[in-house]
Amino acid sequence: MLAVTLLFVVTKFCVATGALTTIVPSQGTCRHGWINFHDSCYLFSHTVLSWPEAEEACKIIHSDLATVQTQEEVRFLKSYLNGIHAANYPAFGYWINGNDLEVNKEWQWSSIQKPMNYTDWGPGEPSNHANEDCLLLWGAFHFKMGDYYCYVRRNYICQQKTPVVPNANLLDGWISFG
């Protein structure tokens, strides 16, 4: 009842005084379990799926397999993965977004349909063995990129833009509680 009364008072105040201003969006925070880096949130899976299954699993949670477009992004991912796997257990690798499924040896980011403009291939990669068409951050290469068989089950990394939320602190004359 208090919330309804408060809403009524706030609405009446805004209408009566004309003090309502535009809410300015600000950078939000990632959901629980996701890691923030710049304008993206990353989820490092604890389950293993094939590349197509991982792609679908990310879409179900409104994200895509991670797309790595800068050296800074690849450093972040490698640093995080090397940190969590250094003492715990070795990792085979993590699926990310790239593949050459449409045209062999022409690697692209599937979620944005653009050629891979930045790569960090491991030694001898991409090896282009028969049917190695999906992109993996290889644990054996300290999480450098490698091509691998899409149907093999591996961990994966989902990525989504950091949510933009209204910033209530920027409203004229308003104070944030809590």
N, C-alpha and C positions, 0 to 999 in steps of 0.2 A: 504494500500500500504506500509506503514511504517513497519507493522508486517511482510509482505512478504520479504521486503528488509532486515530486521533484521534477519529473519530466514536464509536467504541466506548468510549473513555475518557470523553468528554463525556457520553454517554448514561448510563454507569455512575455517574458523579459526580452527575448530576441525580437519578437514581433513588435512589441511596444516601443523599444528603443532603436530598432534597426541596427543593433550592434553585432549581428551575425556576420562573420567574415568567411572568406574561403578557407577551407582547411588545406594546409600545405602538406603534401605527402613527404614522408621521410623514409629512410632505409629501415626496414623491419628487421626481425631476427628470424633465424632458422627454427624449424620445428625441432622438438626434442629428438636427439639422436643424429641430427644432421650437423655438419661442420661448415661454418661460414668462411669464405675466402672471397674478398672483394665483393662483387655483386652477385655471387652465386652461393647456393647451399649444396653440399655434397653428402651423400649417404653411402658409406662403405659397407657393402653387404657382408653378412656373416653366413649366408647360404650360398650354395653353388648352383648355377643354372647354365644351360647352353646360351650362346650369344642371342639367338632369337627369343628365348625365354626371358633372358635378362632385359632385353629391350622392351618386351611386353610388361614385365614386372615394374619397370620404371614408369612406363606410360600409365599403369593402373594408379600409381601414386602421384600423377600429374608432373612427371619429370621425364628426362631422357637419359640414356647412357651418357656419361661425361664426354664433353667435347673439349679437347685441349688445344687452344689456339695460340698460346704464347709460352715463351720459355718460363715466365713467372708462374704460370699455372702448372706446368709440368714439374717445376721445382717444388711447389706446394704439395702436389700429389705424391711425388717420390719421397719427400721428407716425411710426410704423414705416414705413408705405407712402410717405409724403412723403420720408422719409430715404433709402430705397433707390432712389426714382425721381427725386429732385431732380437728381442729377448724371448718372445713367446713361442713361435713356431715358424718354420719356413712356409712361404706362400708360393703357390704355383703361378699365380697371377690374377689380374682383375680385368674383366672385359670393360672396354670403353667404346665409344660410339663409332669409330671408323671401320670401313670395310672396302673391299674391292669386288663386291658381288656383281655389280652391273657390268663393269669392264675390268678384266684381269689386269693387275698392276697399276690401275688408276684408282688410288685411294681417295675416299671422300668421307665426309661426316654425314651419316645417313639422316640425322634429324634436321639438318639445315641444307642438305643437298648441295654442298660446296666441296671443292677439292681441299684436301688437307694442306694448309698453308704453312704449318709448322710440324716438324716431326723430330722425334728423339729415338731413332731406331737403335736397338741393341746390335752387337756384333753379328754380321752376316744377315741382318734383317732389312727389309722383308725377304725371307728366303724363297717365297713364291713356290713352295712345294705344292703338289696337286691339292686343290681344295683348301688351302690355308688362306681363307678370305676374310677373317675377322680380326680386329685389333685387340691386342692384349697388352697390359703392362706386366711384363715378365718379372716374377720374383727372383729368378736366377740371374737376371741382368740388373739387379737393383732397381727394378721397375722401369726399365727402358722399354720402348715399344717393340712389339714383334707380331708377326702374323701367325695365326693358328687356326686349327679346325673349328669351325663355328659350332659344331654339335657337342664338343667336349664341355663338360660342366666345370665352371670356374666361378670365383667370386666376381662381383661387378660393382661399378660405381655409378650411382644415379646423380644427376645434376639438375637443379632448377634455379631460376632467378630468385634472389632474395626478395621476399614479399615487400611491397611498398604499402605502408600503413599511414593513415592520417596522423598528423602530429598535433595533438590537442593543445600542447604547450604554446603553439604559435597563434592561438586565437587571442584577440585583443581582450584584455580584462578577465581572462579565465585563469583559474588556478587548478593544477592537477593534484588530486589526492590519491594516495595509495601507491 
